[in-house]
Amino acid sequence: MDWYRTNRRDLAFRRTRDPYAILVAEAMLQRTRIAAGLPYYGRFLARFPTVADLANASEEEVLRAWEGLGFYGRARNLHRASRLILRDHGGRVPETVAALRTLPGVGDYTAGAVASIAFGVPVPALDGNATRVLARLFRLRGDLSRGVGRRRLRAIAESLVPATEPGTYNQALMELGATVCSPRAPKCAACPIQSMCGAFAEGRVEAYPTIRRTSTVPTVRVAFALIERRRKVLLMQRPARGVLAMFWSLPGGELGTHADEATGLRDLFRSRGLPVRIGEPLGRVDHTFSHRRWKGLILRGRPAGTIRDREDLMWASPEDIERLPVVSFQRRFLEGVAILPHSQRRL
Ligand code: SF4
């Protein structure tokens, strides 16, 4: 903790004790590069400064504020959590791990982080960084995410959390993992707990923890159409479930086993009753999500009949596009083809 006090990075979410702001930070920044996530965090809190502000917002407004950060399920969970906090806890984030765990999207880590940092409850908060430090200190092998390995890790972690300043302790452990005890080539020479470290004594620091091999994500072919009419662009709302649920998108999507994108898109539009002629390619798509990769094309589309607005279909003006959550790589594309001015890039 002494090391942490002098070496910690000065990050916006560490300057607050507001439980809601801490909950937002945990939801937004988990498994996200901090440098990439921080601007979103600042904008999100400016847009929704209290639990009530978030709870009273529409899902579209919340997704718009989160747009580009990915992991949109987290945004939905945080939004639902804010409504439950307002309804069941009088708008105050609950203090205990048990109550926090009842909120959507809140697992052991987030509950431990919020309880310890915001309320001083002496419980561990084991993110990937803290887990790696403990695995090396205590030479823990095997899968630490489940079963015996997980129980052993948690028992050790629980026995270590101090009664005073547990939040500082948890953040110190996470910071040590993030900045010193890195997955590769940890800076053991600069480590404040080197003398206690089992892996260092053994001379095999990178052997801990056991790394699970990650499977490669499948590549899926996609195609979308830019269809314009009098300075408006046709947008389609994606279904309520699945990839980018409820985001507004250029019409199109994942294709079957077609030989090329134009044919696939033509079939897709035919099956949905959209009269569109497919034209030349305008841009490439290469976008990786956590669980799949989209590769394909954005093509010109021209209306071949009347296309009217309906619930999930809209002729969108630049102002509509600014207001709505739009698939982020498509927003960049629309800026690139000068349909959107760059000044409308963000909230
Ligand atoms: Fe990590 Fe090295 Fe410190 Fe051990 S000595 S905790 S491996 S940085």
Residues whose N, C-alpha, C, O or C-beta is under 5 A from the ligand:
A	BS01	SF4	V133 R136 V180 C181 P186 K187 C188 C191 I193 Q194 C197 A199 F200 V205
